[in-house]
Amino acid sequence: MLKLKTANADALYSRISDSAKLYLPVKRAGQVNYDLWESGCEVTLGEMTVKSPKDLFFPQSEDLMAFRVSGKSIEIENPVLPTEPFVLFGVRACDARSFDVLDRVFLSDPATAAPWFPWAASSLCARPASAPCLASTLPSRKATCRPGCWATRCT
């Protein structure tokens, strides 16, 4: 594990964003969500995010194809899909574990993910949990996890 002084964080973020888009927990309008890093934004690694980082991989909607109708002819167009690399920084341990589960779903044989699936172009930098997930520490009990936890074993 590498440790980084908080004073050097912006320099690290800048260096990462030079080669790839950088998404991390950013506080805007009182809410913390994974957003694109810009110099001067308020990065908040210690607070829970409103939405899961998986939203970067599974948007609420996306264009899979477009249709062009000309008379009685229909032409199907494939949209330009994003393939540029990005880094997801500051992901909680329980969210990182959920990506492992999704890897087994989408990347195992037979692989169900299309070649443009964002997994191929992404890098993940996780952080340790500030408090243990109750569902993973008390598996024999019906535990309620802390708000915002998307761990795979939470009930």
Buried (B, 14 or more C-beta within 10 A) or exposed (E): EEEEEEEEBBEBBEEBBEEBBBBBBBBEEEEBBBBEBEEEBEBBBEEEBEEBBBBBBEEEEEEEEEEEEEEEEEEEEEEEEEEEEBBBBBBBBBBBBBBEEBEEEBEEEEEEBEEBBBBEBBEBBBBEBEEBBBBBEBEEEEBEBBEBBBBBBBE
